[in-house]
Amino acid sequence: MANNKLSPFSQGLLSNAPTQQKMRSAAQELDKLKAMQNKDQAKQDKARLSEQKQDERVAALAVMKRPFWWVLLMFVCAVAYLFPEAVFNAALTDVAGSRGDDGDTLKAVELFGRTISGIGVTLLLADMLLKGRVFISPFKALSCFTLIALIVWPTVFFGQKLLVDHYLIDASSGQQRQQAYLSQLMRRALIENSVIIEGVDYDPNLEHSSTEKTFLSIFGGLVYADNNVIESLAQNKHKIVAKFVGDYAMSNFDQYYTTYQQSRESLRNNYREYVTASHQYNEALASAPERSKQYWLATQNEIKQGWSKYQKATSAYEARVEARAQKIAPKIYDYFERRERCTKKSSDSSKKRCYERLDKGYDREIKKYDIPYIPPDAWLKREEISTASNIGTSIVAGVLTGGIYTALQAANAVMGGDGGFKDHRMVYTNDVNHYKNVLLIKMAPRFRKESGGYALGITTLNDFRFDAVTAQKVRKSLKAKGLALSNDWQLRQRGEFDRAVTRQVKHQTTTKWRTKMKARGLDIAPNMAWGKFQLLPGVQQRFRQSMNELYVSPMLADWNNIQFKQRVIDINIKRKTSEYLKVLAAQTKEFADGGSLASTGKEALRAIMVPPISMAISLMLVLLTVFKLPFKVIELIKAKRAVISPQSASNRLIQAAVPVVIMLAIIVLPLSFGSNKFTQPGSSLNYFFTEMEKNDSVVTSLALKWLLTTQPLVQPIGSAIDSTLQISRAFSYISEPLENFEQRMTPRQPSIMSKVKESSALLPLTINTNVANAKISIMNIKPKYKAGIMLPSGGYDIKVSKANHQAVRKWVYLKPAQLTFKIDLK
């Protein structure tokens, strides 16, 4: 044992199979344990590495605040946001500074601006609020960004309008609204060159540049802020209104007369078509006699065809009957022969049995020939008996009976009988023609059924023509053609036939006429003179739709330009002047809430206040974004290179001062170095700015002067971007769904729903749509809609619907300047 040699016993034990298996199993378990320990160690190492990276990321975010990918994303979003914001800024200037007065276009641009502003504020707040540990996970950062967008965008989109409506428009007094109305009137008078401001180099006849558009956008606000100008306007309002309305009408005279000429030419074309249709109508009525001849000839041809069919049917029927007669004659003759023999039987019982046997055989035979059942005696032939034959028979019988027959004859005659004298007797025969005649009579109902009701035996066409069945068939045939005749009409009554044709022609022609006129939207009789045609309600309604507020009743299509001026333009000038003066003469309380002119004043206040405010905010956002982009680039480079700036007090001070410096540069530089013809020291607009500053509105004065100086520099850039990228056109595809969404979320109840109506004057409301025969309803009032319905000015909830189309519901605001609205179905 000392030399460590194994004994035979131990060697055998170690080499034993169970012991070796246990040792191998133990080795495998040891290997599994080591593998698990290595795996756990790898997990621990990976977790420590992840924690180390997390700590490094947290440490980096504690200094850098934002990772590179986020800075890059915000930079790209800022650049992308800058384009639509600049486009909105330019579009708002174009609309608010235009010579027209399109409120719907301004509202569409404002909707575009609020949409873009919501995006801009979302990006701004996300860039400010998301810092540090939020960026540990990109998913967490993007989730927070999405949450901010879901909160901020709707708040800004709806909040802008609600704040303006609540704090500026609804909170305004009646005096402020009245002043706003006067200011808006002054602006329009300036555009039409009805008033001239000394020192202001503005020519409305020249093409408006960005400077003129900006000037017109803020001019109403300048006048509104100056009480002295308002008082001067109030004192001279009659002269200003009269000249403004006249100048506006005459400046647009060519456009108005062109519209009238187009409507007139369209109406003349319609009348020419109407005259052509009337001629066709008259020709159709005059064709009644010819139509009657055609109907009558067709009827006679049908009768001849029917007669031909009847003759063929008769021939075929007689042939079938004769064939049956050929077969049946021998059978019947044999029947009577056998019956004659039966009479010779000796006993009555034998005779009876003989008769019964013959009758059964007769019944079986008759069933073979597909004819109605005919009694045997019906086959007998009538044979006339002469007087001489009767006398001879009587004499012979008297002799044979020894005078008894003669005595019985005398007794029968005394009792009222025939005295034994017969005028005929029934005999059987084998004549086939006799059997044919019997069958013709007995099978006549079958022929009537086969021939459509005709009886057998009609021999001439004339008899067939005037048969009652023919008259019935003719009436039925003519009824199928639309010709109504009385139930007892006969072919001899040609006059009634002609009158029925005339009635049918008139009915068909009138129905066709009405259908044709209905397709043109008219309900008129034919053969109307030109002068009377023009006065039709449907024609006048077309004039009303095309001429809108210029429509006068009645409007004719024969006026030249002089007559048009006298009968349309001059009348509208008087009416429009009267309307303006009525509003201007109203008391301040009429512009206050509940007053008849409350909505008019609010619309005027919105028109002069909202565009400058929106324009200034948009301009500020554009400039801020532009000036921030270089700093965004620097931040992007630092984040990419992981450059960590020491957060000393001086650095923090510099970072805080940068936004302030940018804001001051944006505001101060244009006011210090920028200038145009409206802001030069010699311009009369300086008077307005000075007066505004005297009225404790220094901030407003500086803001408007800054806007008038800066906006003309930026507006052309936005216009150029839009002309290249067509951003505003792309937005138009989503503007309607966005507007519908806004109406559902914040339904506006216009002042027409208030207790006091907007105005006692009634205006015609017309709704046009792109689908014919669409149903149009006014949801907020009881009267049903019809084209040109007369209603007070104000807001109306319009619903347009039709089968297989999605209904559209929209608020419209009826006012003298807008009487027609277009609502399209999808």
C-alpha positions in Angstrom: 0.0 0.0 0.0 3.0 2.3 0.5 3.7 2.5 -3.2 0.1 3.7 -3.9 -0.5 0.7 -6.0 -4.2 -0.2 -6.2 -5.3 -3.5 -4.8 -7.2 -5.8 -7.1 -10.3 -5.2 -5.0 -10.2 -1.4 -5.2 -9.3 -1.5 -8.9 -12.3 -3.7 -9.5 -14.5 -1.4 -7.5 -13.4 1.7 -9.3 -13.9 0.1 -12.7 -17.5 -0.9 -11.7 -20.0 0.7 -14.1 -22.4 2.3 -11.5 -19.5 4.1 -9.8 -18.2 5.5 -13.1 -21.7 6.8 -14.0 -22.0 8.6 -10.7 -18.7 10.2 -11.2 -19.5 11.4 -14.7 -22.9 12.7 -13.5 -21.1 14.6 -10.7 -18.7 16.1 -13.3 -21.6 17.2 -15.5 -23.4 18.9 -12.6 -20.1 20.6 -11.7 -19.8 21.9 -15.3 -23.5 23.2 -15.2 -22.8 24.9 -11.9 -19.8 26.6 -13.3 -21.7 27.7 -16.5 -24.5 29.2 -14.4 -22.0 31.0 -12.3 -20.4 32.4 -15.5 -23.8 33.4 -16.9 -24.7 35.2 -13.6 -21.4 36.9 -13.7 -22.0 38.0 -17.3 -25.4 39.4 -16.3 -23.9 41.2 -13.4 -21.2 42.6 -15.6 -23.8 43.7 -18.2 -25.9 45.3 -15.5 -22.9 47.1 -14.0 -22.0 48.3 -17.6 -25.6 49.4 -18.2 -25.7 51.2 -14.8 -22.4 52.8 -15.7 -23.6 54.0 -19.0 -26.9 55.2 -17.4 -24.8 57.1 -14.8 -22.7 58.5 -17.6 -25.8 59.5 -19.5 -27.4 61.1 -16.4 -24.2 62.9 -15.7 -24.0 64.2 -19.3 -27.6 65.2 -19.2 -27.1 67.0 -15.9 -24.6 69.2 -17.8 -25.8 69.2 -21.4 -29.5 69.1 -20.5 -30.5 67.7 -24.0 -29.0 65.0 -26.2 -27.9 65.6 -29.7 -30.8 63.8 -31.4 -33.3 66.1 -29.5 -31.4 69.3 -30.4 -31.4 68.1 -34.0 -35.1 67.3 -34.0 -35.9 70.8 -32.5 -33.7 72.5 -35.1 -35.5 70.7 -38.0 -38.9 71.4 -36.5 -38.0 75.1 -36.0 -36.9 75.4 -39.6 -40.0 73.5 -40.9 -42.3 75.7 -38.7 -40.8 78.9 -40.0 -42.1 78.3 -43.5 -45.9 78.0 -42.8 -45.6 80.8 -40.2 -44.1 83.1 -42.7 -46.8 82.1 -45.3 -49.5 82.9 -42.8 -48.0 86.2 -42.0 -47.9 87.1 -45.7 -51.4 85.8 -46.3 -52.9 87.7 -43.4 -51.3 90.9 -44.7 -52.7 90.2 -48.2 -56.2 89.7 -46.9 -56.4 92.3 -44.1 -54.7 94.9 -46.3 -56.7 94.2 -49.4 -59.2 96.6 -51.0 -62.0 94.1 -50.7 -64.1 93.1 -47.6 -64.1 89.3 -47.6 -64.9 88.2 -44.1 -64.9 84.5 -44.9 -61.4 84.7 -46.4 -60.1 86.5 -43.3 -61.6 83.8 -41.1 -60.0 81.1 -43.2 -56.6 82.8 -42.9 -57.1 83.2 -39.1 -57.9 79.4 -38.9 -54.6 78.7 -40.7 -52.8 81.1 -38.3 -54.2 79.5 -35.2 -53.3 76.1 -36.4 -49.7 77.1 -37.1 -49.5 79.1 -33.8 -50.5 76.0 -31.9 -47.6 74.1 -33.5 -45.2 76.9 -32.8 -46.1 77.2 -29.1 -46.0 73.4 -28.8 -42.4 73.4 -30.1 -41.4 76.3 -27.9 -42.8 74.8 -24.7 -41.4 71.4 -25.5 -37.9 72.8 -26.0 -38.2 74.8 -22.8 -39.7 72.1 -20.5 -38.1 68.8 -21.7 -34.7 68.6 -20.0 -32.4 66.3 -18.0 -33.7 62.8 -17.0 -36.6 62.9 -19.5 -34.1 62.1 -22.3 -32.8 58.9 -20.5 -35.0 57.0 -22.9 -36.0 58.3 -26.4 -39.4 56.7 -26.0 -40.0 58.6 -22.7 -38.9 61.9 -24.3 -41.2 61.4 -27.3 -44.1 60.4 -25.1 -43.7 63.6 -23.1 -43.5 65.6 -26.3 -46.7 64.0 -27.5 -48.4 64.7 -24.2 -47.4 68.4 -24.4 -48.6 68.6 -28.0 -52.0 67.1 -27.1 -52.4 69.6 -24.3 -50.8 72.7 -25.8 -52.0 72.6 -29.4 -55.8 72.5 -28.6 -55.3 75.1 -25.9 -53.6 77.5 -28.2 -55.9 76.7 -31.2 -59.2 77.3 -29.2 -57.7 79.6 -26.6 -56.7 82.3 -29.0 -60.2 82.7 -30.3 -61.8 82.4 -26.9 -59.5 85.0 -25.4 -60.1 87.5 -28.2 -63.8 86.9 -28.1 -64.1 87.1 -24.4 -61.6 89.8 -23.4 -61.7 92.0 -26.5 -64.9 91.5 -28.5 -67.6 90.4 -26.0 -66.2 92.6 -23.3 -66.3 95.7 -25.4 -68.8 98.5 -24.7 -71.4 99.9 -27.1 -69.3 103.0 -27.6 -66.2 101.0 -28.5 -68.2 99.0 -31.1 -69.7 102.1 -32.5 -66.2 103.7 -32.8 -65.0 100.5 -34.5 -67.8 100.7 -37.0 -66.8 104.3 -37.8 -63.2 103.4 -38.0 -64.0 100.6 -40.5 -66.1 103.0 -42.5 -63.2 105.5 -42.5 -60.8 102.7 -43.8 -63.2 101.8 -46.7 -63.7 105.5 -47.5 -59.9 105.9 -47.7 -59.6 102.9 -50.0 -62.3 104.3 -52.4 -60.5 107.7 -52.3 -63.6 109.2 -50.7 -61.5 110.9 -48.1 -57.9 112.2 -48.5 -55.5 112.4 -45.5 -53.0 115.2 -46.0 -49.4 114.0 -45.8 -50.3 110.4 -46.3 -48.9 109.2 -49.7 -51.5 106.6 -50.5 -53.0 106.1 -53.9 -55.8 103.4 -54.0 -55.5 103.2 -57.8 -52.0 101.9 -57.8 -51.1 98.3 -57.2 -50.7 97.7 -53.5 -47.3 96.7 -52.2 -46.5 95.1 -48.9 -46.2 98.6 -47.4 -49.7 99.7 -48.5 -51.2 96.4 -47.4 -49.6 96.8 -43.9 -50.9 100.3 -43.7 -54.4 99.4 -44.6 -54.3 96.5 -42.0 -53.6 98.9 -39.1 -55.3 102.0 -40.3 -58.6 101.1 -38.8 -56.9 100.6 -35.4 -55.2 104.0 -35.7 -58.5 105.7 -36.3 -60.2 103.7 -33.6 -57.7 104.8 -31.0 -58.1 108.6 -31.8 -61.3 110.0 -30.3 -60.8 113.3 -32.1 -60.9 111.6 -35.5 -64.0 109.7 -34.3 -65.7 112.9 -33.4 -64.8 114.5 -36.7 -66.1 111.5 -38.5 -69.4 111.7 -36.6 -69.8 115.3 -37.6 -69.2 114.7 -41.3 -70.7 111.2 -41.5 -73.4 112.2 -44.0 -70.9 113.6 -46.5 -68.4 110.8 -46.0 -71.0 108.1 -46.3 -72.6 109.6 -49.4 -69.3 110.1 -51.2 -67.9 106.7 -50.1 -71.0 104.7 -51.2 -71.1 106.6 -54.5 -67.4 106.2 -55.1 -67.4 102.5 -54.2 -70.4 101.9 -56.5 -68.9 103.8 -59.4 -65.5 102.3 -59.0 -67.0 98.9 -59.4 -69.6 99.9 -62.0 -67.8 98.1 -64.9 -67.7 94.9 -62.8 -71.4 95.3 -61.8 -72.5 96.0 -65.4 -70.4 93.1 -66.7 -72.1 90.8 -64.2 -75.5 92.2 -65.3 -74.6 91.6 -69.0 -73.6 88.1 -68.3 -76.9 87.4 -66.4 -78.8 89.2 -69.2 -77.2 87.2 -72.0 -77.7 84.0 -70.0 -81.4 84.9 -69.6 -81.8 85.7 -73.3 -80.3 82.3 -74.2 -82.7 80.8 -71.8 -85.6 82.6 -73.4 -84.4 81.5 -76.9 -84.5 77.9 -75.6 -87.9 78.6 -74.1 -89.2 80.0 -77.4 -87.9 76.9 -79.2 -89.5 74.7 -76.6 -92.8 76.6 -77.0 -92.7 76.1 -80.8 -92.1 72.4 -80.2 -95.0 72.4 -77.7 -97.3 74.1 -80.3 -96.3 71.8 -83.0 -97.0 68.8 -80.8 -100.5 70.1 -80.0 -101.1 70.8 -83.7 -100.1 67.2 -84.6 -103.2 65.8 -82.8 -105.3 65.3 -86.0 -102.3 63.7 -87.7 -101.8 61.6 -84.7 -105.5 60.6 -84.7 -105.2 59.5 -88.3 -102.1 57.4 -87.5 -103.9 55.8 -84.5 -107.0 55.2 -86.6 -105.0 53.6 -89.4 -103.1 51.5 -87.0 -106.5 50.4 -85.4 -107.9 49.5 -88.8 -104.8 47.5 -89.6 -105.1 45.7 -86.3 -108.8 44.9 -87.1 -107.8 43.5 -90.5 -105.2 41.4 -88.9 -107.7 40.2 -86.4 -110.2 39.4 -89.2 -107.6 37.4 -91.0 -106.8 35.5 -87.8 -110.5 34.9 -87.2 -111.0 33.5 -90.7 -108.1 31.2 -90.2 -109.3 30.1 -86.8 -112.8 29.5 -88.3 -111.5 27.4 -91.1 -109.3 25.4 -88.8 -112.2 24.9 -86.4 -114.6 23.8 -89.1 -112.0 21.4 -90.4 -111.6 19.8 -87.0 -115.4 19.6 -86.6 -115.9 18.1 -90.0 -113.2 15.5 -89.2 -115.1 14.6 -86.0 -118.4 14.5 -87.9 -116.9 12.1 -90.4 -116.0 9.8 -87.5 -119.0 10.2 -85.4 -121.8 10.1 -88.0 -121.7 6.3 -88.6 -121.6 5.6 -84.9 -124.6 7.7 -84.2 -126.5 6.3 -87.1 -125.8 2.8 -86.0 -127.0 3.8 -82.5 -130.4 4.9 -83.8 -130.6 1.8 -86.0 -130.1 -0.4 -82.9 -132.5 1.6 -80.9 -135.1 1.1 -83.7 -134.7 -2.6 -83.3 -135.1 -2.3 -79.6 -138.7 -1.0 -80.1 -139.6 -4.3 -81.7 -138.8 -6.2 -78.5 -141.8 -8.2 -77.3 -141.7 -7.2 -73.6 -141.2 -3.8 -71.9 -138.4 -5.2 -69.7 -136.5 -6.4 -72.8 -137.0 -3.0 -74.4 -135.7 -1.3 -71.3 -132.6 -3.5 -71.0 -131.9 -2.9 -74.7 -132.2 0.9 -74.3 -129.9 0.9 -71.3 -127.2 -1.1 -73.1 -127.3 1.2 -76.0 -127.1 4.4 -73.9 -124.0 3.1 -72.0 -122.3 2.3 -75.3 -123.3 5.7 -76.6 -121.7 7.4 -73.5 -118.5 5.5 -74.0 -118.3 6.4 -77.6 -119.0 10.1 -77.1 -116.0 10.4 -74.7 -113.6 9.4 -77.4 -114.1 12.5 -79.5 -113.1 15.3 -77.1 -116.4 17.1 -77.5 -119.0 18.3 -74.9 -121.6 15.7 -73.9 -124.4 15.7 -76.5 -127.7 13.9 -75.6 -128.7 11.3 -78.2 -131.9 13.1 -79.3 -129.8 16.2 -80.1 -128.5 14.3 -83.2 -132.0 13.9 -84.6 -132.9 15.9 -87.7 -136.1 17.9 -87.9 -138.3 16.9 -90.8 -141.3 19.0 -91.9 -144.7 17.3 -92.4 -147.1 18.7 -95.0 -150.9 19.1 -94.6 -151.7 16.6 -97.3 -149.5 14.1 -95.6 -151.3 14.6 -92.3 -154.7 14.2 -94.0 -153.7 11.1 -95.8 -152.3 9.5 -92.7 -155.5 10.3 -90.8 -157.7 8.8 -93.4 -155.7 5.6 -93.7 -155.6 5.3 -89.9 -159.3 5.9 -89.6 -160.1 3.2 -92.2 -157.8 0.7 -90.5 -159.3 1.3 -87.1 -162.8 1.5 -88.2 -163.2 5.2 -87.5 -161.8 5.0 -84.0 -158.6 7.0 -84.8 -160.7 9.7 -86.5 -162.9 9.9 -83.4 -159.9 10.3 -81.2 -158.5 13.0 -83.4 -161.7 15.0 -83.1 -161.8 14.6 -79.4 -158.2 15.8 -79.1 -158.9 18.8 -81.2 -162.0 19.7 -79.0 -159.7 19.5 -75.9 -157.2 22.0 -77.5 -154.7 19.5 -78.9 -153.4 19.3 -82.4 -155.9 16.7 -83.5 -153.2 14.4 -84.5 -151.9 16.8 -87.2 -148.0 17.3 -86.7 -145.9 20.0 -88.5 -142.6 18.1 -88.1 -141.0 14.9 -86.9 -137.5 14.1 -85.6 -135.6 11.5 -87.6 -132.1 10.2 -87.6 -129.9 10.4 -90.6 -126.5 9.4 -92.0 -125.9 12.9 -93.5 -122.4 14.0 -92.4 -123.2 17.7 -92.9 -126.0 17.4 -90.4 -123.6 16.0 -87.8 -121.2 18.8 -88.6 -123.8 21.5 -88.0 -124.7 19.9 -84.7 -121.1 19.8 -83.6 -120.6 23.5 -84.7 -123.4 24.5 -82.5 -122.5 22.4 -79.5 -118.8 23.3 -79.7 -119.3 27.0 -80.2 -118.2 27.9 -76.6 -114.9 26.2 -77.2 -114.5 28.3 -80.4 -115.3 31.5 -78.6 -112.6 30.7 -76.0 -110.0 29.8 -78.6 -110.8 32.9 -80.8 -110.6 35.4 -77.9 -114.3 35.8 -77.3 -115.6 35.9 -80.9 -118.7 33.9 -81.8 -118.8 31.5 -84.7 -120.5 32.7 -87.8 -119.2 36.2 -88.5 -119.1 36.2 -92.3 -117.9 39.7 -93.3 -115.2 42.1 -92.3 -117.7 44.8 -91.6 -119.6 42.6 -89.1 -116.2 41.7 -87.5 -115.2 45.4 -87.3 -118.4 46.4 -85.4 -118.5 43.3 -83.2 -118.5 44.1 -79.4 -115.4 41.9 -78.9 -113.5 43.9 -81.5 -114.4 47.2 -79.8 -113.3 45.8 -76.5 -110.0 44.6 -78.0 -109.4 48.0 -79.7 -110.1 49.9 -76.4 -107.6 47.7 -74.6 -105.0 48.2 -77.3 -105.4 51.9 -77.3 -105.4 52.1 -73.6 -101.9 50.4 -73.6 -100.8 53.3 -75.9 -102.2 55.8 -73.4 -105.4 56.6 -75.2 -108.4 56.5 -72.8 -111.8 55.7 -74.2 -115.1 55.1 -72.4 -116.1 51.5 -71.7 -119.0 51.7 -74.1 -117.1 53.2 -77.0 -117.7 51.7 -80.4 -115.8 52.0 -83.7 -118.7 54.0 -85.2 -117.9 56.9 -82.8 -115.0 58.4 -84.6 -115.5 61.9 -83.1 -115.0 60.6 -79.6 -111.9 58.8 -80.8 -110.4 62.1 -82.2 -111.2 63.9 -79.0 -109.4 61.2 -76.9 -106.3 61.5 -79.1 -106.4 65.3 -78.7 -106.5 64.9 -74.9 -103.7 62.4 -75.0 -101.5 64.6 -77.1 -102.2 67.6 -74.9 -101.4 65.6 -71.7 -98.2 64.1 -73.1 -97.0 67.5 -74.4 -97.8 69.3 -71.2 -96.0 66.6 -69.1 -93.0 66.8 -71.3 -93.0 70.6 -71.1 -93.2 70.6 -67.3 -90.4 68.1 -67.1 -88.2 70.2 -69.4 -89.0 73.4 -67.5 -88.4 71.7 -64.1 -84.9 70.7 -65.2 -84.2 74.4 -65.8 -85.6 75.3 -62.4 -88.7 77.0 -63.8 -92.5 76.4 -63.5 -94.0 78.4 -66.3 -96.5 78.0 -69.1 -95.5 78.0 -72.8 -95.9 80.9 -75.3 -95.1 83.6 -72.8 -94.0 87.0 -74.2 -90.4 88.3 -73.5 -91.7 91.1 -71.3 -93.8 88.8 -69.1 -91.0 86.1 -69.1 -88.6 88.5 -67.4 -91.0 89.1 -64.5 -91.4 85.5 -63.6 -90.4 84.7 -60.0 -87.9 82.1 -61.1 -86.2 84.5 -63.5 -86.1 87.2 -60.9 -84.6 84.7 -58.5 -81.8 84.1 -60.9 -81.2 87.8 -61.1 -81.2 87.9 -57.3 -78.6 85.2 -57.1 -76.2 86.7 -59.7 -76.6 90.4 -58.6 -76.8 89.7 -54.8 -77.3 93.0 -52.9 -77.5 95.0 -56.2 -80.8 93.3 -57.1 -83.8 95.6 -57.5 -87.3 94.4 -58.0 -88.2 93.9 -60.8 -84.9 93.6 -62.7 -85.2 93.5 -66.5 -82.8 92.3 -69.1 -83.3 95.2 -71.6 -81.3 98.0 -69.8 -78.3 99.7 -71.3 -75.5 101.0 -69.1 -77.3 104.3 -68.5 -80.5 102.6 -67.5 -78.6 100.2 -65.4 -77.0 103.1 -63.5 -80.3 104.9 -63.0 -82.4 101.9 -62.1 -79.8 99.8 -60.2 -76.7 101.6 -59.1 -78.4 104.9 -58.1 -81.1 103.0 -56.2 -78.5 100.9 -54.4 -76.5 104.0 -53.6 -79.5 105.5 -52.0 -80.4 102.3 -50.2 -76.8 101.7 -49.0 -76.4 105.3 -47.9 -79.6 105.1 -46.0 -78.4 101.8 -44.3 -75.1 103.3 -43.3 -76.7 106.5 -42.0 -79.2 104.4 -40.1 -76.4 102.6 -38.4 -74.4 105.8 -37.8 -77.5 107.5 -36.4 -78.2 104.7 -33.9 -77.6 105.4 -30.3 -74.7 103.8 -28.5 -77.0 101.4 -26.6 -78.0 99.8 -29.9 -74.3 98.6 -30.2 -74.3 97.2 -26.7 -75.2 93.6 -25.8 -78.8 92.9 -26.7 -78.9 95.9 -29.1 -80.0 95.5 -32.7 -76.5 96.4 -33.9 -74.5 94.4 -31.4 -73.2 91.9 -33.9 -72.5 94.6 -36.5 -70.3 96.4 -34.0 -68.6 93.2 -32.9 -67.7 92.3 -36.5 -66.3 95.8 -37.1 -64.3 95.6 -33.9 -63.0 92.2 -34.9 -62.0 93.4 -38.3 -59.9 96.3 -37.0 -58.3 94.6 -34.0 -57.7 91.0 -34.8 -55.6 91.4 -37.9 -53.0 93.7 -36.4 -52.8 91.6 -33.2 -52.4 88.3 -35.2 -50.0 90.0 -37.6 -47.8 91.3 -34.8 -47.7 88.0 -33.0 -46.9 86.1 -36.2 -44.2 88.6 -37.1 -42.7 88.3 -33.7 -42.7 84.5 -33.9 -41.1 84.6 -37.3 -38.3 86.9 -36.3 -37.7 85.1 -33.0 -37.4 81.8 -34.8 -35.0 83.3 -37.4 -32.8 84.9 -34.7 -32.8 81.7 -32.6 -31.7 79.5 -35.5 -27.9 80.5 -35.2 -28.0 79.7 -31.5 -29.7 76.4 -32.3 -26.9 75.6 -34.7 -24.3 76.4 -32.0 -26.2 74.2 -29.5 -26.3 71.5 -32.1 -22.6 71.6 -32.7 -21.9 71.4 -28.9 -24.3 68.5 -28.5 -22.6 66.6 -31.4 -19.1 67.2 -30.0 -20.2 66.7 -26.4 -18.8 70.1 -25.5 -19.6 70.9 -21.9 -19.5 74.6 -21.1 -18.8 75.4 -17.5 -22.0 76.6 -15.8 -20.5 79.6 -14.2 -22.5 82.6 -13.0 -21.3 84.6 -16.0 -22.3 81.9 -18.4 -25.7 81.6 -16.9 -26.1 85.4 -17.1 -25.1 85.4 -20.7 -27.6 82.6 -21.5 -30.4 84.5 -19.8 -29.5 87.7 -21.5 -29.5 86.3 -25.0 -33.3 86.1 -25.4 -33.6 89.6 -23.9 -31.1 90.9 -26.4 -32.8 89.2 -29.3 -36.2 90.7 -28.3 -34.7 94.2 -27.9 -32.9 93.9 -31.3 -36.1 92.8 -33.0 -38.1 95.7 -31.5 -35.5 98.5 -31.3 -33.6 98.1 -34.6 -36.6 98.5 -36.9 -37.9 101.5 -34.9 -34.4 103.1 -34.9 -33.3 102.4 -38.4 -36.3 101.3 -40.4 -38.7 103.7 -42.2 -41.1 104.0 -45.1 -43.4 106.6 -46.6 -46.0 106.1 -43.8 -43.6 106.3 -40.9 -41.4 109.1 -42.0 -41.4 112.2 -39.8 -43.4 114.2 -42.3 -46.2 111.7 -42.6 -49.6 112.5 -41.1 -49.7 109.1 -39.5 -47.3 110.4 -36.9 -50.3 112.4 -35.7 -52.2 109.2 -35.0 -49.2 107.7 -33.2 -48.8 110.9 -31.2 -52.4 111.0 -30.2 -52.3 107.4 -29.2 -49.4 108.1 -26.9 -51.2 111.0 -25.4 -54.1 108.7 -24.6 -51.9 106.5 -22.5 -51.4 103.9 -25.3 -47.7 104.2 -25.7 -47.2 100.5 -26.0 -49.9 100.2 -28.6 -48.5 103.1 -30.5 -45.0 101.6 -30.5 -46.4 98.2 -31.5 -48.3 99.6 -34.5 -45.4 101.7 -35.6 -43.0 98.7 -35.3 -45.5 96.6 -37.2 -45.9 99.2 -40.0 -42.1 99.4 -40.2 -41.1 95.7 -40.0 -44.0 93.9 -41.7 -43.3 95.2 -45.2 -39.8 93.7 -45.0 -41.0 90.2 -44.1 -44.3 89.9 -46.1 -42.7 89.5 -49.5 -40.6 86.6 -48.2 -43.7 84.7 -47.0 -45.4 85.4 -50.4 -42.4 84.0 -52.3 -42.3 80.9 -50.1 -46.0 80.3 -50.6 -45.8 80.8 -54.4 -43.0 78.2 -54.5 -44.3 75.6 -52.0 -48.1 76.2 -52.2 -48.5 75.8 -48.5 -51.7 77.8 -48.2 -53.2 75.7 -51.1 -52.2 72.5 -49.3 -53.9 73.8 -46.1 -57.1 74.4 -47.9 -57.6 70.7 -48.2 -57.8 70.3 -44.4 -59.4 73.7 -43.6 -63.0 72.5 -43.9 -62.6 69.4 -41.7 -60.7 71.6 -39.2 -63.4 74.2 -39.2 -66.1 71.5 -38.7 -64.1 70.1 -35.8 -63.9 73.5 -34.3 -67.7 74.0 -34.6 -68.4 70.7 -33.0 -66.0 71.5 -30.1 -67.0 75.1 -29.6 -70.4 75.7 -31.2 -71.0 79.4 -31.7 -74.4 80.7 -31.1 -74.8 83.8 -33.2 -76.7 86.8 -31.9 -79.7 85.8 -34.0 -80.5 83.4 -31.2 -80.7 86.2 -28.7 -83.9 87.7 -27.6 -83.5 90.8 -29.7 -83.2 90.4 -33.4 -80.3 91.9 -35.3 -82.3 94.1 -37.5 -85.8 94.7 -38.6 -84.8 94.8 -42.2 -85.3 91.5 -44.1 -82.6 90.2 -46.4 -82.9 87.3 -49.0 -80.9 84.2 -48.1 -79.7 81.9 -50.9 -77.8 78.7 -50.4 -76.0 77.2 -53.4 -74.6 73.6 -53.5 -72.8 71.3 -55.9 -75.5 68.6 -55.9 -78.8 69.0 -57.7 -82.0 68.7 -55.7 -80.2 68.6 -52.4 -82.3 69.2 -49.3 -81.5 72.5 -47.5 -82.8 73.2 -44.0 -82.4 76.1 -41.5 -82.0 74.3 -38.2 -82.3 77.3 -35.8 -85.6 78.8 -37.0 -89.1 77.3 -37.8 -89.7 78.6 -41.4 -88.6 76.1 -44.1 -85.9 77.2 -46.5 -86.6 78.3 -50.0 -84.3 80.2 -52.3 -84.5 83.9 -51.5 -86.3 83.4 -48.2 -86.5 86.8 -46.5 -84.9 86.8 -43.1 -83.4 89.3 -40.6 -79.6 89.7 -40.8 -77.8 87.4 -38.4 -76.5 83.9 -38.0 -78.2 80.7 -39.3 -77.5 77.1 -38.9 -77.7 75.6 -42.4 -77.9 71.8 -43.1 -77.4 70.5 -46.6 -78.1 66.8 -47.2 -79.0 64.2 -49.9 -79.1 60.5 -50.1 -75.7 58.8 -50.7 -73.9 62.0 -49.6 -72.5 63.1 -46.2 -74.7 65.8 -44.8 -72.9 69.2 -44.1 -73.9 71.5 -41.4 -72.5 75.1 -41.3 -73.2 78.4 -39.7 -73.6 81.3 -42.1 -73.9 85.0 -41.2 -76.5 86.9 -43.3 -75.8 90.5 -43.9 -76.3 93.1 -46.6 -72.8 92.5 -47.9 -73.3 88.7 -48.3 -76.6 87.2 -49.2 -75.5 84.1 -51.1 -73.5 81.2 -49.6 -71.9 78.0 -51.1 -72.1 74.8 -49.2 -70.9 71.7 -51.1 -71.6 68.1 -50.3 -69.0 65.4 -50.5 
